[in-house]
Amino acid sequence: MEEILKIRDLKLYYRTLRGTVRAVDSISFHLCKGETLAIVGESGCGKTSTAIAIMRLLPRNIDVYEGEIILNGVNIMQMDDERFRKEISWRKISMVFQGAMNSLNPVIKVGFQVAEPLIIHAKMDKNKALSKARELLELVGLPAFIADRYPHELSGGMKQRVVIAMALALNPSIVILDEPTSALDVITQANIMNLLKKLKKESSLSYILITHDLALSSELADKIAVMYGGKIVEYGTSEQIYLDAKHPYSQKLLASIPTLRTDKKLEFIPGAPPDLVSPPSGCRFHPRCPYTMPICKEKEPPFQNVEEDRYVACFLYGG
């Protein structure tokens, strides 16, 4: 498959009064055309910060922002902000933000909000952009008249579809989905996931799906990156991860999910995620790991290849 995005040694640290937060700490992965990569893990592990780093939606308290983001062979980290906004943002990579209501302006009609990227980035005439917005709303399964409604007149699932339409306005090749079904009921979640599958198939879209819900990610993901404490601890295909997770953290996450066809005892992960201002020495998972060895407390495990396109950061597999 054609590789369209490669991330190498990406770092994003925040300055705070308590010290530097290592939110994203030297992570690497790649994404192919028409593929979905799910980034999974507990809250606070760096998933959304990874998306922020790729989209360059950086807050003012950035301390370190470095690495390589290679899009179609071009390192976009070397672009200045103006060129990035004109050539990359929303044109080649767009994002569906967590919490659709927070992404919509409550006092502006939905149609104009969908049309706005077309007016600003594509320099399209307002009437033409509004007509295109109606087409985009129909593409995501909403009637065209929704363009004349305000956000408060829509249900949660309808708002989520509007935000997806906004992300598709400039025909990007990559869409980042940050918890796209959070705060939605189970039926609406299923409808949104079916919509995303349909759009992926029809438009050859590539997705980066950010979620803490492993059951949800199994619906869409081709590959999975498991994050813990600002680092990717396991990376592989969805079949590899779901059927034979290698890292103890991945194993514990999967063991916490109830299943319909087997009667298994659910497990939990003792302790709490690490403080990224002062993370543990060595492996960041060692204070909670049932297989901790002395080396785990002293050295950081290498991110090593254990099978074809399968990587694990754990001393149980050499290193």
C-alpha positions as CSV (number, residue, x, y, z in Angstrom):
1,M,0.0,0.0,0.0
2,E,1.1,3.6,-0.7
3,E,2.5,5.3,2.4
4,I,1.2,8.8,2.6
5,L,2.2,9.9,6.2
6,K,5.3,9.0,8.3
7,I,5.9,10.3,11.8
8,R,9.5,10.1,13.1
9,D,10.6,10.9,16.7
10,L,7.8,13.4,17.2
11,K,8.0,15.3,20.5
12,L,5.5,17.8,22.0
13,Y,6.2,19.1,25.5
14,Y,4.2,21.7,27.4
15,R,5.5,24.3,29.9
16,T,3.5,24.4,33.2
17,L,4.1,25.9,36.7
18,R,4.9,22.4,37.9
19,G,7.5,21.8,35.1
20,T,7.6,20.4,31.6
21,V,4.9,17.9,30.6
22,R,6.2,15.3,28.1
23,A,2.9,14.8,26.4
24,V,4.3,13.2,23.3
25,D,7.8,11.8,23.8
26,S,9.6,10.5,20.6
27,I,6.8,8.5,18.9
28,S,7.0,7.1,15.3
29,F,4.4,5.5,13.1
30,H,3.2,5.5,9.5
31,L,-0.1,5.6,7.6
32,C,-1.0,4.2,4.2
33,K,-3.6,5.4,1.7
34,G,-7.1,4.2,2.5
35,E,-5.9,2.9,5.9
36,T,-7.2,3.6,9.4
37,L,-4.7,3.8,12.3
38,A,-6.3,3.8,15.7
39,I,-4.3,5.4,18.6
40,V,-5.6,3.9,21.8
41,G,-4.9,4.3,25.5
42,E,-6.0,5.8,28.8
43,S,-6.9,9.4,29.2
44,G,-3.8,11.6,29.5
45,C,-1.5,9.3,27.5
46,G,-0.9,11.8,24.7
47,K,-3.4,10.8,22.0
48,T,-5.0,14.2,21.4
49,S,-1.6,15.9,21.8
50,T,-0.4,13.7,18.9
51,A,-3.2,15.1,16.8
52,I,-2.5,18.6,17.9
53,A,1.1,18.2,16.9
54,I,0.2,16.8,13.4
55,M,-2.3,19.6,12.8
56,R,0.0,22.2,14.3
57,L,-2.8,23.6,16.5
58,L,-0.3,24.5,19.2
59,P,-1.1,26.3,22.5
60,R,1.2,29.1,23.7
61,N,2.9,27.1,26.4
62,I,4.9,24.8,24.0
63,D,8.3,24.0,25.3
64,V,9.5,21.4,22.8
65,Y,8.0,20.7,19.3
66,E,10.3,18.7,17.1
67,G,10.6,15.6,14.9
68,E,9.6,14.8,11.4
69,I,6.1,14.7,9.9
70,I,6.5,13.5,6.3
71,L,3.4,13.9,4.1
72,N,3.7,12.4,0.6
73,G,7.5,12.6,0.9
74,V,7.6,16.2,2.1
75,N,8.6,17.1,5.7
76,I,5.9,19.5,6.7
77,M,7.6,20.3,10.0
78,Q,10.0,22.5,7.9
79,M,7.2,24.6,6.5
80,D,6.5,28.0,8.0
81,D,3.0,28.6,9.5
82,E,1.7,30.5,6.5
83,R,2.6,27.8,4.0
84,F,1.3,25.1,6.3
85,R,-2.1,26.9,6.5
86,K,-2.3,27.4,2.7
87,E,-1.1,24.0,1.6
88,I,-1.7,21.4,4.3
89,S,-4.3,22.5,6.9
90,W,-7.8,21.2,5.9
91,R,-6.6,20.7,2.3
92,K,-4.6,17.6,3.0
93,I,-5.1,16.9,6.7
94,S,-8.3,17.8,8.5
95,M,-9.7,17.0,12.0
96,V,-13.0,16.1,13.6
97,F,-12.6,17.4,17.1
98,Q,-13.9,15.8,20.3
99,G,-17.3,17.1,21.4
100,A,-19.2,18.3,18.3
101,M,-21.1,21.0,20.2
102,N,-17.8,22.7,21.2
103,S,-16.8,22.7,17.5
104,L,-19.9,24.6,16.3
105,N,-20.6,28.3,16.9
106,P,-24.1,28.4,18.5
107,V,-25.1,31.7,16.9
108,I,-24.2,30.9,13.3
109,K,-26.2,28.7,11.0
110,V,-24.8,25.2,10.2
111,G,-24.6,25.8,6.5
112,F,-22.3,28.8,6.8
113,Q,-20.0,26.9,9.2
114,V,-19.6,24.1,6.8
115,A,-19.1,26.6,3.9
116,E,-16.5,28.7,5.8
117,P,-13.4,26.6,4.9
118,L,-14.4,26.8,1.3
119,I,-14.8,30.6,1.4
120,I,-11.5,31.2,3.3
121,H,-9.2,28.5,1.9
122,A,-10.7,27.8,-1.5
123,K,-11.7,31.5,-2.1
124,M,-15.1,30.3,-3.2
125,D,-18.1,32.6,-3.8
126,K,-20.4,32.6,-0.7
127,N,-23.5,31.4,-2.6
128,K,-21.5,28.7,-4.4
129,A,-19.9,27.6,-1.0
130,L,-23.3,27.4,0.6
131,S,-24.5,25.2,-2.3
132,K,-21.5,23.0,-1.8
133,A,-22.2,22.9,2.0
134,R,-25.7,21.5,1.3
135,E,-24.1,18.8,-0.9
136,L,-21.6,17.9,1.9
137,L,-24.5,17.6,4.4
138,E,-26.3,15.2,2.1
139,L,-23.0,13.3,1.7
140,V,-23.0,12.6,5.5
141,G,-26.6,11.6,5.5
142,L,-28.3,14.9,6.5
143,P,-31.1,16.7,4.5
144,A,-29.9,19.8,2.7
145,F,-32.3,22.1,4.7
146,I,-30.2,21.4,7.8
147,A,-27.9,24.1,6.4
148,D,-30.5,26.7,7.6
149,R,-30.6,25.4,11.2
150,Y,-28.7,26.5,14.2
151,P,-26.6,23.9,16.2
152,H,-29.0,23.9,19.2
153,E,-31.8,22.6,16.8
154,L,-29.8,19.5,16.0
155,S,-29.4,16.2,17.9
156,G,-25.9,15.0,19.1
157,G,-25.6,12.6,16.1
158,M,-26.6,15.3,13.6
159,K,-24.0,17.7,15.1
160,Q,-21.3,15.0,14.7
161,R,-22.3,14.6,11.1
162,V,-22.0,18.3,10.5
163,V,-18.5,18.4,12.0
164,I,-17.5,15.5,9.7
165,A,-18.9,17.4,6.7
166,M,-16.8,20.4,7.7
167,A,-13.7,18.1,7.8
168,L,-14.4,16.8,4.3
169,A,-15.1,20.3,2.8
170,L,-11.7,20.6,1.0
171,N,-11.3,16.9,0.1
172,P,-8.4,16.0,2.4
173,S,-6.6,12.7,2.0
174,I,-6.2,12.3,5.8
175,V,-8.9,12.9,8.5
176,I,-8.0,12.8,12.2
177,L,-11.0,11.6,14.3
178,D,-10.6,12.6,18.0
179,E,-13.2,10.5,19.9
180,P,-15.8,11.0,17.1
181,T,-18.6,9.2,19.0
182,S,-18.0,10.4,22.5
183,A,-21.2,11.4,24.4
184,L,-23.4,9.7,21.8
185,D,-25.8,6.8,22.5
186,V,-24.9,3.3,21.3
187,I,-27.2,3.4,18.2
188,T,-25.9,6.8,17.1
189,Q,-22.4,5.6,17.6
190,A,-23.0,2.7,15.3
191,N,-24.6,5.0,12.7
192,I,-21.6,7.4,12.8
193,M,-19.1,4.4,12.5
194,N,-21.1,3.1,9.5
195,L,-20.9,6.6,7.9
196,L,-17.1,6.7,8.4
197,K,-16.7,3.3,6.9
198,K,-18.8,4.3,3.9
199,L,-16.8,7.6,3.4
200,K,-13.6,5.7,3.7
201,K,-14.6,3.2,1.0
202,E,-16.1,5.7,-1.4
203,S,-13.3,8.4,-1.1
204,S,-10.2,6.3,-0.3
205,L,-9.8,8.4,2.9
206,S,-7.1,7.6,5.5
207,Y,-8.1,8.0,9.1
208,I,-6.2,8.5,12.3
209,L,-8.8,7.4,15.0
210,I,-8.1,8.6,18.5
211,T,-10.1,6.7,21.1
212,H,-9.9,5.0,24.5
213,D,-12.6,2.5,23.4
214,L,-10.9,-0.6,22.0
215,A,-14.2,-2.2,21.1
216,L,-15.0,0.9,19.0
217,S,-11.6,1.0,17.3
218,S,-12.1,-2.7,16.2
219,E,-14.9,-1.5,13.9
220,L,-12.7,0.8,11.8
221,A,-9.0,0.2,12.5
222,D,-6.6,-1.6,10.1
223,K,-3.6,-0.9,12.4
224,I,-3.4,0.1,16.1
225,A,-0.8,2.1,18.1
226,V,-1.1,1.6,21.8
227,M,0.0,4.7,23.8
228,Y,1.1,4.9,27.4
229,G,2.7,7.8,29.2
230,G,3.4,9.8,26.0
231,K,5.0,6.9,24.2
232,I,3.8,4.2,21.8
233,V,4.4,0.9,23.5
234,E,2.9,-1.4,20.8
235,Y,2.2,-1.1,17.1
236,G,0.7,-3.6,14.7
237,T,-2.3,-4.7,12.7
238,S,-5.7,-4.9,14.4
239,E,-5.6,-8.7,14.1
240,Q,-2.2,-8.9,15.7
241,I,-3.1,-6.6,18.6
242,Y,-6.6,-8.0,19.3
243,L,-5.7,-11.7,18.9
244,D,-2.2,-11.7,20.4
245,A,-1.3,-8.5,22.2
246,K,2.4,-8.5,23.3
247,H,2.9,-5.6,25.6
248,P,1.5,-6.1,29.2
249,Y,-0.4,-2.8,29.0
250,S,-2.1,-3.9,25.8
251,Q,-3.0,-7.2,27.4
252,K,-4.5,-5.5,30.4
253,L,-6.5,-3.1,28.2
254,L,-8.0,-6.0,26.3
255,A,-8.6,-8.0,29.4
256,S,-10.8,-5.2,30.8
257,I,-13.3,-5.5,27.8
258,P,-16.3,-7.7,28.3
259,T,-17.1,-10.2,25.4
260,L,-20.4,-11.6,24.2
261,R,-19.3,-15.1,23.4
262,T,-16.9,-16.0,26.2
263,D,-17.3,-16.0,29.9
264,K,-14.1,-14.4,31.1
265,K,-13.1,-12.7,34.3
266,L,-12.6,-9.0,33.7
267,E,-9.3,-7.5,34.9
268,F,-8.2,-4.0,35.8
269,I,-4.9,-2.2,35.8
270,P,-3.8,-1.3,39.3
271,G,-2.4,2.1,40.1
272,A,-2.7,5.3,38.0
273,P,-1.1,6.6,34.8
274,P,2.3,8.3,35.2
275,D,2.8,11.9,36.0
276,L,4.3,13.2,32.7
277,V,6.1,16.0,34.6
278,S,8.2,13.5,36.4
279,P,7.7,10.1,34.7
280,P,9.1,6.9,36.3
281,S,12.6,5.9,35.3
282,G,13.1,3.1,32.8
283,C,9.9,1.7,31.4
284,R,7.0,4.0,32.3
285,F,4.6,1.1,32.8
286,H,6.8,-0.7,35.3
287,P,5.1,0.5,38.5
288,R,1.8,-1.1,37.2
289,C,3.2,-4.1,35.3
290,P,2.8,-7.7,36.6
291,Y,6.1,-8.8,34.9
292,T,8.5,-6.1,36.1
293,M,12.2,-7.0,36.1
294,P,15.1,-5.0,37.6
295,I,16.1,-3.8,34.1
296,C,12.6,-2.3,33.6
297,K,13.3,0.2,36.4
298,E,16.7,1.2,35.1
299,K,16.5,1.3,31.3
300,E,13.9,2.5,28.8
301,P,13.0,-0.5,26.6
302,P,13.7,-0.1,22.8
303,F,10.9,0.1,20.4
304,Q,11.8,-3.1,18.5
305,N,10.5,-5.1,15.6
306,V,9.2,-8.5,16.7
307,E,7.3,-9.5,13.6
308,E,6.7,-8.0,10.1
309,D,5.3,-4.5,10.7
310,R,4.9,-5.3,14.4
311,Y,6.7,-3.3,17.1
312,V,6.8,-3.6,20.9
313,A,8.6,-1.6,23.6
314,C,9.2,-4.3,26.3
315,F,12.1,-6.2,27.8
316,L,10.1,-9.4,27.7
317,Y,10.9,-9.6,24.0
318,G,14.7,-9.0,24.2
319,G,16.4,-5.6,23.9
